[in-house]
């Protein structure tokens, strides 16, 4: 009985406390969030740059106080260097680096990294391929020795290649079964066309299956050379130590006599309809992607672009998510990103929604693109979006790996390295007028590329009524390695409704 009485008393007490807390919450907290506080001050030393006799560029940024260093070897050239019909080659090549090198098997390399207490990663993006390791300072010489072996002497064994291909194909089939992923691949072809950025950087099931060992070896020979590489060291290391360590591990890396491969053009004519519907019969939801061509990374208005993107869809509280998810409940999330590359760029907005609501989501996204270029952003909205950008950037520099990544992006795209410490200043300087002008120039309605993937029986007619030039393709008839997404033969079952 006493236990029951105590339980009842505690329940009453918790109810009273909860009620008083709720009243206090209602009384003490404003209806709208407070204004963002002052921007933090970033203290990032200007990176130190040196070059070895073989052409290897060495960039270091000292961060004393914590005995930790990230070493990242970055190569000029990534997915854009994939030959025709071999999409995903650069990515596959990078992934194979740690799967056997200099007589060490993949398990032996993994064990060596673990013994150093570090982590090793390798991947290829657009414009760059990279392999990196993070270790404590005393382990750095051994780690650089292992990094040199992996980057310079990979085995590319037949067994590891076959295993990597099988894994990549499985991952791609799963990814491309998702409407938004397939729509994103298709819109890349629509924006970049026949250019080097137009294909899938991860490849397609068909292109990955076509890759042979000599393809991997040939790409490695072309890109992985000292006069095409940057060694980035961030953390507890001085410029003098960085140069000596680089010389010890990479000084004997010989520069080939053959010239570097030419850089391909990133964007070219497109053969994909401006508004493309892909029928993925039976899909439970539709993926809606709207894209525009954008300037390259070294464009003078880059910071205007990233602030404009932050307003449009760069965070949960940005306009796209506000209109599509919060106000109308049409999606679990809508967002946008600005992909600024070496030779071109792309704005991309995406949302996944119910099939019948796809037409409405298309118009909402197009409307937000248009509004950004036709009306000024308010001071409060702009301040909030800038605060989000600045906070995210500050977080990215907190780790040595994040710092190395930011330095690598600047170096690969030919941006002055001192810009790493001027991010806040550049973002804060962006004005509403600049955003409106930028969006009017780069997000005009005539340049919109729209791809919707899903059960087209539920949205095709409505979208075609609003956009008579929309073209419908069957997903089963797509050729993902074709610049037009259609088979060479005309039997691609194109349906215009």
N, C-alpha and C positions, 0 to 999 in steps of 0.2 A: 504493500500500500504506500509506504514511504517513497518507494522508487517511482510509482506512478505519479504521486503528488510532485516529486522533484521534476519529473519529466514535463508535467503540465506547467510548472512554474518556469522552467527554462524556455519552454516554447513561448509562453506569454512574454518573457523577458526579451527573447530574440525578436518577437513581433514588434514590441515597443521600440527596441533599438533600431530595427529596420525602418519603422515608420519615421522615427526622429531623423534617421540618416537620410531618408528620402526627402523629408521636408527641408533638411539642411542642404541637400544637394540642389533642390529646386530653388532655394533662396540664395545659396552662395555662389552658384555657377551661372555665368551669363548664357543667354540663348544662342549666341554665336561664338565661335572660337576666338581667342585673343589674337591680336596681330602678331606676326612673326617677330622674334627678337632681332637684335643686330646680328649681322653676318659675322661668323667667327673669323679669326685671323689665322691664315695658313702660313707656316714657316717651312718652306721646302727649299733646300739649297739648290742652286742651279747645277744641273748635272755636269760632270766633268767628262770631256771627250778626248780620246787618244786613238791613234791608229797604229797597228803593228805593220811591220815591213811587208807582210803578205796581203795587206789590205783589210784585215779584220778590224772593224771599228769597236772600240771598247768604251762603254759609257758607264759611269758609276755615280751613285748618289749615296753619300754617307749619312747614316742615321745611327749615331752612337747611343749607348745606354742599354742596349739589348744585344747580347751576343748571337745575332741571327742574320743570315745573309740569304738572299735569293739570287741565283744565277740563272739567267735566261738567255739562250742563244736563239736569236731571231733571224730568219732568212727572208730577204725580199722575194715575194712570190708565194701565192697560195692557190686557192681554188681557181682563180682566173687563168692559171697556167695549165689547167686540165686540157688535154687534146680533145678534139671533136670525138664524140662517141665514148669518151672515157671519163665522164663526169665522176668526181669523187676520188680521182687518182691522187691528188695532193694530200687529201685527208687520210686516205688509206696508207700512203707512204709515211706520213708522220706517225700514225698509230703503230706502224710496224717497227719504229726505231727501237723501242724498248723491248721488243719481242725476240731479241737475239742480236748480239753485236760483239765483235772482237773475240770470238770464241766462247763467249758467255751465253748461256741459254736464257730464255725469258725468266724462269724461276731463279736462276743465279743472279740476274740483274736485279730482280725484285728483292732478293735476300741481301745483296750488296747495299742497296738503297736503305733497306730497313736497318742494317747494321750501322749505317751512318746516322740513323735517327731522322731521316729526311723523307721527302716525298718527291717523286719524279713524274712529270706530265709532259705529253707531247700532243700537238694538234696543229691543224692547218685551218686558217680562216681565209677571208679575202685579203689579198695583198701580202700575206705573210704566213710563214710556217714557223713553229717555235717548239723548242724543247727546253724544259727548265727544271731546276731542283732547288729546294729550300732546306738549309741545314744550319746547325750552330757554327759559329765562326771557326773553332778549331778543326772542324771537319771539312772546311771549304776546299782545301787543296785536293783531298781525295774525291770529293764530290765533283769538282771540275774535271778531274781525270776520267771519272765515269761518264760525265756529260760529253766529253770529247769522244770517247769510244762509241757511245750511242749515236751521236750525230755524224761522226766521220766514218765509222766502220760497221754499219748495220749488215746483218747477214741476209735478210729478206729470204729466209728459208721457204721452200715450197709448202711445208706443212703449216707454218705460221701464216703464210699468205692465204692458204685455203681456209684456215680457221677464221681469220679476220674477215674474209669475204663472206663466209657463211653468216657470221654475226652481223655484219653490216647489212646484208640482204634481209635478214629477219627483222632488224630494227627498221629498215626502210619500209618494208611491207606493212608493218604495224603502224608506222607514222603516217604513211600515205592513205591508210584506211580512214584516217580522221579528216573530216571535211576541211577544217581550217588549215591543216598542214598542206593538203593538196592544193587548196586555193592559193596559199602563199607561194608554192612552187610555180604555179601557173602565172601568177601576177608578176613574178620575177622575169619570166619570159616576155610578158607583155610590156614591161617597162624597159628592160635592157635589150630586148630583141635578140639579134644575132651577136651581140657583144659578149665579151668574156665573162661578164657577171650574170648572164641570162640563165645559165643552167643551174641545176641543183648542186650546191657545193658538196653535199654529202653523197651525191650520186643518185642513181636509180637502180632498182634491182637488175635491170638489163645491163647498164653500164658497168656496174661493179663486177658482174659475172664475166665481162669481156676482158678485164684487166689481167695481164700476164706479168710474170716476174721481170722480164726485160723492160716492160713499161715503167714499173716501179724504179728499177735501177737507173733507167735513162733519166727520169725526172730528178732522182736524187743527185745524179752526176751533174745535172744542169743547174740545180739550185743550191745544193749544199756545198758551198765553196767559200773560202775566207773572204774573197773580195765581194761577196754578196751577203755577208753576215754581220750581225751586230751582237756583241756579248755585253749584256746588261747585268751589272752587279749593284744591288741595293741593300743597304743595311750597314752592319758593322765592318766597313772596309774603307780604307782611304784610297784616293786616286793612284797613289804610288803602289800600294799593295795590289790594286786591281790590275794595273799594267803588268806587274811581275807575275801574278797568278795567270793572267791571260797568256803571257809569253811562255810560261812553263807548260801549259796544257795545249795551247793552240799555235804556238810560234812555229812549229815544224809542219803545219798544215800548208801544203803547197797549192799555190794558185794555178789552175789549169791554163794551158795555152789558148784554149778555145775561148772565144768571146762569150759574154753573158747572153742568154737568150733575150730577144726583143720583148718588150712589154706589150701585150695585146690591148686593143681598144676595148674599153669596158662596156660601152653602150653603142648600139647600132640600130638599123631599121628593124621594126617589129612586124611580125606576120600574125600576131595574135589579135583577135577582135578586142576593141576597147571595152566592151561589156560582154563577158563570157560567162555562160551558165554551164555547169558540169553536172550531169545527172548521175548521182550516186544512188541508184534505186534502192529504196528501203532504208536509207540513212535516217537515223533518229532525229538528227538536227542538221542545220545548215551552217556552213562556214562562210562568212562575208568578209571579203578583203578588198579594200580600196587603196590604190597606190598612185604616186606621182613620181616623176623623175626629180632628182634633187642635185644640188651642186656637190662637188667633191670635198674631201676633208679640208684641204688647204684653201678653201674659199674664204674670202675676206669677211663674209657675213655668217660664218659658221656658228658663232655664239648667238646671233639673232635666231638662227634656225633651231638650235637646241632649246632656247627659251620658248620659241613658238610651239615646238613640239610638246614641251612641258604643259603649256596651256591647253593644247588640243587633246592630248591623251597620254601624257607621260607619267601619270600617277593615278591613284584611285579616285582622287577628288577632282581630276581634270574634266574637261567638258564632255568628252565622248562617254565616259563611264557615268557621269552625272545624267546625261540625257537618255542613254540607252538602258542602263541598269537601274540607277537610283530612282529616276522619275517614272520610268515605264515598265521596269521589270522584264525587259525583253532578252536579257543575257545575264550570265553570271559575271561577266566582265568585258569591257571594251577598252581598247588601248591603242596607242600609236607609237611609232619609233622613227627616228631619223637615222638612216644608215648612210653615213658619209664615207665614201671609199676613195681610193687613190685616183681613179679616173672619172668617176661619176658618183651618183648617190640615189637614194630612194626614200621617199616617205611612204610608210605603210601603216594603215589602220585596220584593225581586225576585231571581229566579234563573232561568237558562236551563239546561235539563236534557234528557236523553233522554226521548222520549215515554213509554216504559213506567215511568220512575221519577218522573213528575210527581206521582202520588198520594202517594208517600213524601215528596217535597219539600214538598207542601202541608201534610202533618201535621207535618213538622219545623219549618216556619215558624210554624204556629199554636202548636206546643208552646213555641217560644222566646218568642213574645209572652206566653203564659200564664205561663211561668216567671219572666219579668221582674217580674210583678206578684204573685208568690206566694212568692218567696224572696229573701233579701238578697244583694246583690252583695258579693263578698269585697273586703277592703281592697286586696289586691295587684292584683286585676283592675281595680278602680275607679281606682287610682293610674295604671295603665298607660293606661287609656282617657283619663283627664284629661290625661296628658302628650301624647297624640296630638292632642287638641283644642287644647291650648295652643300646641303647636308649629306646627300648621296655621294658627292665628289669627295668630301672630307672623309667619309667612311672608307672610300676606296683606297685612300692613301694611308690608312692606319696600319696595314700589313706590308711587309717587304715585298710580298708577291703582288699585291695591288699596286704598289708604287712602281714595280718593274713593268707591269702591264701598261700603265699610263705612259711611262717613258718610252716604251716600245711603240706605242701607237703614234706618238709624236715623231719619233725617229723614222719610222717606216713611211709616213706620209709627208716627210720633208717639212715639218712644222718646227719652228725654233724651240729648242728644249727649254728655254726659260719660261715658256708659256705654262709649264706645269705649275708654277707658283702664282700665275696671274689669272687663274680660272675665275675666282670670286670677283675680282675686279672687272673682268670682261662680261660676266653674267650680269652683274649689278648695273653695268652701263647700258644695257639694252632698254630701249624705250618702246612704249605702245605704238608710236608712229612707225618705228623700224619694223616691228612685227607685222603691222598691217601692210606695209609696202612689200615686205619679203613674201608674205602669204599671197598677196595679189599677183606677184610675179611668178611664184613657183607652184601655186595650188589652184590655178585657173581651171574652170570646169571642163574646158576643151581637152585638157591634158589628163583627165581622170581615167584610171584603169580600174575596172571593177571585175572581180571574179566571185561567183557564188557557187558553192558546191553543196549538194544535198539532194533530197528527193524532189526533183524538179517538177513533178506533177503537182506539187503543193505551192510552188511559187513562180514557175516559169511564165505562165500566162500573164500574171500581174506585172512582172518586171518587163516583159516584152511590150505590154500596153504602154508603160511609162517610157520605155526605151526601145523603139521599134527596130533598132539596128542590133539588138542583143542577139547573140548566137548561142545555140545550145549544142553541146557535145555529150556523147555518152562516155562515161568514165571508162568503160571497158574497151573503148576504141581509141583512147588516148595513146600517143607515142610521146612519152615524157622526155625522150632524148632528141626530139625534133624541135627545131626553132619555132615551128608553128603549132606544136603539140598534136599535129595530125600526121597520120602515116603518109608516106610518100605517095602511095596510091590514093586516088580520090575517094575510095570506099571507106570514108571515116564516119559515115552516118551523121553528117552535120544536119542538124534540124533547126531551121529558123521558124520561130512561132510568132 
